Structures are given as C-alpha cells and as structure tokens.
Amino acid sequence: MKSPYSDCTELRQAVIDACLSMNTLGINQGTSGNVSVRVGNKMLITPSGVAYDQLTPEMIVSMPLTSDTPDPGQLKPSTEWRFHQSLLLSKLDSHAVVHAHPVYCGALAMNRREIPACHYMVAAFGGNSVRLADYAIFGSSALSDNLDKAMQDRHGCLMANHGSVVVGDTLERAMWRMVELETLAKGYVTSLSIGEPHILSNSEIEDVLASFNNYGLKDA
C-alpha cells in the first residue's frame, strides 16, 4: 500500500503533536519515546535527545529506509531508528511506528510477561497475544532483530525490560494502538492482583479477528 504521507510541515508537526500527546496522556515520559512515519522511500523520525516541547518541524529527521545515514544537514535521528526502519521495511502496509515507555506495559516487560488473550481487544494487535520481544540494549541491531521476530503477524509488542512498540497504517491508528496497549496492560496487571484472569480460547479470538475485519480495525 502506498504511503498516504508526503514530507511537509503539517506532517512534521503531526509527529511532534503525537509525541506531546503521549506525554500528556501519561503514555510516555520525557524524551524516552520516538515516532516515525513513512514518506515514499524515506522515513521522518524524531531526533535524538531533544525535549518534545522544544521540537520544531525542521528538527524532524528525514532518513532513507535503506541507509543508516540521515539526509544531509539533519539532527541525529532517534537512537531507535534501526527498528523503526526495519518495521517499516517489513510491514509494507504500515506507515507509522510509535515507541514509548508506558508504566503498565513497562511493568509487564520488566517481569518478562507477554499479554495473553485476557481481553478480546488483544485481537487489535493481530493475534491471540501481545508478544514480548527479547531484551537487547537500546538502539542495537539485536533489538531490531528481536522486534522483527516478535512483530511477525502482529501490530504491537512489549519489549523486555524496556517498553512497547506499535505500528499502524496511519499515525492516528498507531497512536490509538499505543493507548489501547497501555489500557490493556493496566487491565491485565490489575486482574493479576486479584486472581488469575480467564484466557479466551483461540477460536474466540479468531471470531474477534473476523469481526474486526468487518469493523475496520485490521491493518498491517
């Protein structure tokens, strides 16, 4: 699917607005998260180490999808550019990647727990679980490889001892998924505090996935 985006001031501002929204919603803190969107054979991605409230559209980094070098005259891209690039290359129907450190997603990731089918909205992430990607140091090729594995046939995953990442056919859909993932994680953590949650069967999740196809919640 062709990307719906072209490089323009409005899109760059939308990336900034997404970052600011994550902090306002409590999905992220400081500059720990990052956002990218596909523009043709390039991606626009947040720069490394710049406070979100200090970002301006020209600071958003333009970077080829098949190179480790940003376009000339750019700031340094987010240290996580590798997995943004890899996910956009492997998921051709995805045009946005959002990474953050939400508290409840992080709590599960610290305990190395994936999210099973404890709620039907697990299906919004493509299957009967939200997987946990193995740990590797931030910004590394190993982390990118681990995410590629965890994100096969999925739209989101947790990252061991780190955070979470989601994709979407649009930036709006990816942001929706990040909020939904943290809500799901909060519900799962809460349910574990009062007992053992009932897990929906594979067939029950398949029914939800089929319903989502008709409801317009399926992409990438």
C-alpha positions as a Markdown table, in Angstrom:
| # | Residue | x | y | z |
|---|---|---|---|---|
| 1 | Met | 0.0 | 0.0 | 0.0 |
| 2 | Lys | 1.4 | 3.4 | -1.0 |
| 3 | Ser | 2.1 | 5.7 | 2.0 |
| 4 | Pro | -0.6 | 8.4 | 2.4 |
| 5 | Tyr | 2.0 | 10.9 | 3.5 |
| 6 | Ser | 4.3 | 13.4 | 1.8 |
| 7 | Asp | 7.0 | 15.3 | 3.5 |
| 8 | Cys | 5.5 | 18.6 | 4.6 |
| 9 | Thr | 5.4 | 21.0 | 7.6 |
| 10 | Glu | 2.0 | 19.7 | 8.6 |
| 11 | Leu | 3.2 | 16.0 | 8.7 |
| 12 | Arg | 6.3 | 17.0 | 10.7 |
| 13 | Gln | 4.1 | 18.9 | 13.1 |
| 14 | Ala | 1.8 | 15.9 | 13.4 |
| 15 | Val | 4.8 | 13.8 | 14.5 |
| 16 | Ile | 5.6 | 16.4 | 17.2 |
| 17 | Asp | 1.9 | 16.6 | 18.3 |
| 18 | Ala | 1.9 | 12.8 | 18.7 |
| 19 | Cys | 4.9 | 13.0 | 21.0 |
| 20 | Leu | 3.4 | 15.7 | 23.0 |
| 21 | Ser | 0.1 | 13.8 | 23.2 |
| 22 | Met | 1.9 | 10.7 | 24.6 |
| 23 | Asn | 3.4 | 12.8 | 27.4 |
| 24 | Thr | 0.1 | 14.5 | 28.1 |
| 25 | Leu | -1.7 | 11.1 | 28.3 |
| 26 | Gly | 0.9 | 9.7 | 30.5 |
| 27 | Ile | 1.9 | 7.1 | 27.9 |
| 28 | Asn | 5.5 | 8.4 | 27.9 |
| 29 | Gln | 7.8 | 10.5 | 29.9 |
| 30 | Gly | 10.5 | 12.9 | 28.9 |
| 31 | Thr | 12.2 | 12.0 | 25.5 |
| 32 | Ser | 12.2 | 8.3 | 26.0 |
| 33 | Gly | 9.7 | 7.5 | 23.2 |
| 34 | Asn | 10.0 | 8.1 | 19.5 |
| 35 | Val | 7.8 | 8.3 | 16.4 |
| 36 | Ser | 8.3 | 7.7 | 12.7 |
| 37 | Val | 6.2 | 7.9 | 9.5 |
| 38 | Arg | 6.9 | 6.5 | 6.1 |
| 39 | Val | 7.2 | 9.1 | 3.3 |
| 40 | Gly | 7.9 | 7.3 | 0.0 |
| 41 | Asn | 11.3 | 5.5 | 0.3 |
| 42 | Lys | 12.2 | 7.6 | 3.4 |
| 43 | Met | 11.0 | 8.0 | 6.9 |
| 44 | Leu | 10.5 | 11.0 | 9.1 |
| 45 | Ile | 11.6 | 10.3 | 12.7 |
| 46 | Thr | 12.0 | 12.2 | 15.9 |
| 47 | Pro | 15.6 | 13.4 | 16.6 |
| 48 | Ser | 17.7 | 12.1 | 19.5 |
| 49 | Gly | 17.7 | 13.8 | 22.9 |
| 50 | Val | 15.5 | 16.8 | 22.1 |
| 51 | Ala | 12.7 | 17.6 | 24.5 |
| 52 | Tyr | 9.4 | 17.3 | 22.8 |
| 53 | Asp | 8.2 | 20.8 | 23.7 |
| 54 | Gln | 11.4 | 22.2 | 22.1 |
| 55 | Leu | 10.8 | 20.4 | 18.8 |
| 56 | Thr | 10.1 | 22.3 | 15.6 |
| 57 | Pro | 9.1 | 20.8 | 12.2 |
| 58 | Glu | 12.5 | 21.3 | 10.7 |
| 59 | Met | 14.1 | 19.3 | 13.5 |
| 60 | Ile | 12.2 | 16.1 | 12.5 |
| 61 | Val | 14.8 | 13.9 | 10.7 |
| 62 | Ser | 14.4 | 12.7 | 7.2 |
| 63 | Met | 16.2 | 9.4 | 6.6 |
| 64 | Pro | 16.3 | 6.8 | 3.8 |
| 65 | Leu | 14.7 | 3.5 | 4.6 |
| 66 | Thr | 17.6 | 1.6 | 3.2 |
| 67 | Ser | 20.5 | 3.6 | 4.7 |
| 68 | Asp | 22.0 | 4.2 | 8.1 |
| 69 | Thr | 22.8 | 7.9 | 7.2 |
| 70 | Pro | 20.2 | 10.7 | 7.5 |
| 71 | Asp | 19.8 | 13.2 | 4.8 |
| 72 | Pro | 22.5 | 16.0 | 4.9 |
| 73 | Gly | 22.1 | 18.8 | 7.4 |
| 74 | Gln | 19.9 | 16.8 | 9.8 |
| 75 | Leu | 20.0 | 16.3 | 13.5 |
| 76 | Lys | 20.9 | 12.9 | 14.8 |
| 77 | Pro | 17.9 | 10.5 | 14.5 |
| 78 | Ser | 16.5 | 8.8 | 17.5 |
| 79 | Thr | 18.8 | 6.1 | 18.8 |
| 80 | Glu | 16.0 | 3.6 | 18.0 |
| 81 | Trp | 16.0 | 4.4 | 14.2 |
| 82 | Arg | 17.0 | 0.8 | 13.4 |
| 83 | Phe | 13.9 | -0.8 | 14.5 |
| 84 | His | 11.7 | 1.9 | 13.1 |
| 85 | Gln | 13.4 | 1.4 | 9.7 |
| 86 | Ser | 13.2 | -2.4 | 9.9 |
| 87 | Leu | 9.5 | -2.4 | 10.8 |
| 88 | Leu | 8.6 | 0.0 | 8.0 |
| 89 | Leu | 10.5 | -2.1 | 5.6 |
| 90 | Ser | 9.0 | -5.4 | 6.7 |
| 91 | Lys | 5.4 | -4.2 | 7.1 |
| 92 | Leu | 4.6 | -2.5 | 3.8 |
| 93 | Asp | 1.0 | -1.6 | 4.9 |
| 94 | Ser | 2.3 | 0.1 | 8.0 |
| 95 | His | 3.2 | 3.8 | 7.6 |
| 96 | Ala | 3.8 | 4.8 | 11.2 |
| 97 | Val | 5.7 | 3.4 | 14.2 |
| 98 | Val | 5.3 | 4.6 | 17.8 |
| 99 | His | 7.5 | 3.6 | 20.6 |
| 100 | Ala | 7.0 | 4.5 | 24.3 |
| 101 | His | 7.7 | 3.6 | 27.9 |
| 102 | Pro | 4.2 | 3.3 | 29.4 |
| 103 | Val | 4.1 | 2.3 | 33.0 |
| 104 | Tyr | 1.9 | -0.8 | 32.9 |
| 105 | Cys | 3.5 | -2.1 | 29.6 |
| 106 | Gly | 6.8 | -1.5 | 31.3 |
| 107 | Ala | 5.8 | -3.4 | 34.4 |
| 108 | Leu | 4.9 | -6.4 | 32.4 |
| 109 | Ala | 8.1 | -6.1 | 30.3 |
| 110 | Met | 10.2 | -5.9 | 33.5 |
| 111 | Asn | 8.6 | -9.2 | 34.6 |
| 112 | Arg | 9.1 | -10.6 | 31.1 |
| 113 | Arg | 5.4 | -11.3 | 30.6 |
| 114 | Glu | 3.5 | -11.1 | 27.4 |
| 115 | Ile | -0.2 | -10.2 | 27.4 |
| 116 | Pro | -2.4 | -13.3 | 26.7 |
| 117 | Ala | -5.9 | -13.2 | 25.4 |
| 118 | Cys | -7.3 | -11.9 | 28.8 |
| 119 | His | -9.5 | -9.4 | 26.9 |
| 120 | Tyr | -10.9 | -9.5 | 23.4 |
| 121 | Met | -9.0 | -6.3 | 22.5 |
| 122 | Val | -5.8 | -8.3 | 22.4 |
| 123 | Ala | -7.0 | -9.1 | 18.8 |
| 124 | Ala | -6.4 | -5.4 | 17.9 |
| 125 | Phe | -2.7 | -6.4 | 17.9 |
| 126 | Gly | -3.2 | -9.1 | 15.3 |
| 127 | Gly | -3.5 | -12.4 | 17.2 |
| 128 | Asn | -4.1 | -14.2 | 20.5 |
| 129 | Ser | -1.4 | -12.4 | 22.4 |
| 130 | Val | 0.7 | -9.3 | 22.6 |
| 131 | Arg | 4.2 | -10.9 | 22.4 |
| 132 | Leu | 7.3 | -9.9 | 24.4 |
| 133 | Ala | 10.4 | -9.2 | 22.4 |
| 134 | Asp | 13.6 | -10.5 | 23.9 |
| 135 | Tyr | 15.9 | -8.0 | 25.6 |
| 136 | Ala | 18.8 | -6.2 | 23.8 |
| 137 | Ile | 20.4 | -2.9 | 24.5 |
| 138 | Phe | 18.5 | 0.2 | 23.1 |
| 139 | Gly | 19.5 | 1.3 | 19.6 |
| 140 | Ser | 21.1 | -2.0 | 18.7 |
| 141 | Ser | 20.7 | -4.2 | 15.7 |
| 142 | Ala | 20.0 | -7.1 | 18.0 |
| 143 | Leu | 17.0 | -5.2 | 19.4 |
| 144 | Ser | 15.7 | -4.5 | 15.9 |
| 145 | Asp | 16.0 | -8.3 | 15.1 |
| 146 | Asn | 14.2 | -9.2 | 18.3 |
| 147 | Leu | 11.4 | -6.8 | 17.5 |
| 148 | Asp | 11.1 | -8.1 | 13.9 |
| 149 | Lys | 10.6 | -11.6 | 15.3 |
| 150 | Ala | 8.0 | -10.5 | 18.0 |
| 151 | Met | 6.1 | -8.4 | 15.5 |
| 152 | Gln | 5.6 | -11.1 | 12.8 |
| 153 | Asp | 1.8 | -11.0 | 12.1 |
| 154 | Arg | 1.4 | -8.5 | 14.9 |
| 155 | His | 0.7 | -4.8 | 15.2 |
| 156 | Gly | 2.3 | -4.3 | 18.6 |
| 157 | Cys | 4.5 | -5.9 | 21.2 |
| 158 | Leu | 6.2 | -5.4 | 24.6 |
| 159 | Met | 10.0 | -5.1 | 24.8 |
| 160 | Ala | 11.7 | -6.9 | 27.7 |
| 161 | Asn | 12.9 | -4.5 | 30.4 |
| 162 | His | 12.2 | -1.6 | 28.1 |
| 163 | Gly | 8.8 | -0.5 | 26.8 |
| 164 | Ser | 6.4 | -1.1 | 23.9 |
| 165 | Val | 6.1 | -0.5 | 20.2 |
| 166 | Val | 3.1 | -0.4 | 17.8 |
| 167 | Val | 2.6 | 0.1 | 14.1 |
| 168 | Gly | -0.4 | 1.5 | 12.1 |
| 169 | Asp | -1.5 | 2.2 | 8.6 |
| 170 | Thr | -1.7 | 5.8 | 9.7 |
| 171 | Leu | -0.1 | 7.8 | 12.6 |
| 172 | Glu | -3.5 | 8.2 | 14.1 |
| 173 | Arg | -4.0 | 4.4 | 14.1 |
| 174 | Ala | -0.6 | 3.8 | 15.6 |
| 175 | Met | -1.3 | 6.3 | 18.4 |
| 176 | Trp | -4.7 | 4.7 | 19.1 |
| 177 | Arg | -2.9 | 1.3 | 19.4 |
| 178 | Met | -0.4 | 2.6 | 21.9 |
| 179 | Val | -3.1 | 4.0 | 24.1 |
| 180 | Glu | -5.1 | 0.7 | 23.7 |
| 181 | Leu | -2.0 | -1.3 | 24.6 |
| 182 | Glu | -1.3 | 0.6 | 27.8 |
| 183 | Thr | -5.0 | 0.3 | 28.7 |
| 184 | Leu | -4.9 | -3.5 | 28.1 |
| 185 | Ala | -1.7 | -3.8 | 30.1 |
| 186 | Lys | -3.2 | -1.9 | 33.0 |
| 187 | Gly | -6.2 | -4.2 | 33.0 |
| 188 | Tyr | -4.0 | -7.3 | 32.9 |
| 189 | Val | -1.8 | -6.1 | 35.7 |
| 190 | Thr | -4.9 | -5.2 | 37.8 |
| 191 | Ser | -6.5 | -8.6 | 37.1 |
| 192 | Leu | -3.4 | -10.4 | 38.2 |
| 193 | Ser | -3.6 | -8.5 | 41.5 |
| 194 | Ile | -6.9 | -10.1 | 42.4 |
| 195 | Gly | -6.6 | -13.5 | 40.9 |
| 196 | Glu | -5.9 | -15.3 | 37.7 |
| 197 | Pro | -7.6 | -13.9 | 34.7 |
| 198 | His | -9.6 | -16.2 | 32.4 |
| 199 | Ile | -8.0 | -16.5 | 29.0 |
| 200 | Leu | -10.1 | -16.5 | 25.8 |
| 201 | Ser | -9.6 | -19.5 | 23.6 |
| 202 | Asn | -8.0 | -19.3 | 20.1 |
| 203 | Ser | -11.4 | -19.9 | 18.5 |
| 204 | Glu | -12.9 | -17.0 | 20.5 |
| 205 | Ile | -10.1 | -14.7 | 19.4 |
| 206 | Glu | -10.5 | -15.9 | 15.8 |
| 207 | Asp | -14.1 | -14.8 | 16.0 |
| 208 | Val | -13.0 | -11.3 | 17.2 |
| 209 | Leu | -10.4 | -11.0 | 14.4 |
| 210 | Ala | -13.1 | -11.9 | 11.8 |
| 211 | Ser | -15.3 | -9.2 | 13.3 |
| 212 | Phe | -12.5 | -6.7 | 13.3 |
| 213 | Asn | -12.1 | -7.3 | 9.5 |
| 214 | Asn | -15.6 | -6.0 | 9.0 |
| 215 | Tyr | -15.3 | -3.3 | 11.7 |
| 216 | Gly | -12.3 | -1.7 | 10.1 |
| 217 | Leu | -9.7 | -2.5 | 12.8 |
| 218 | Lys | -7.4 | -4.6 | 10.6 |
| 219 | Asp | -4.2 | -3.3 | 9.0 |
| 220 | Ala | -0.5 | -4.0 | 8.6 |
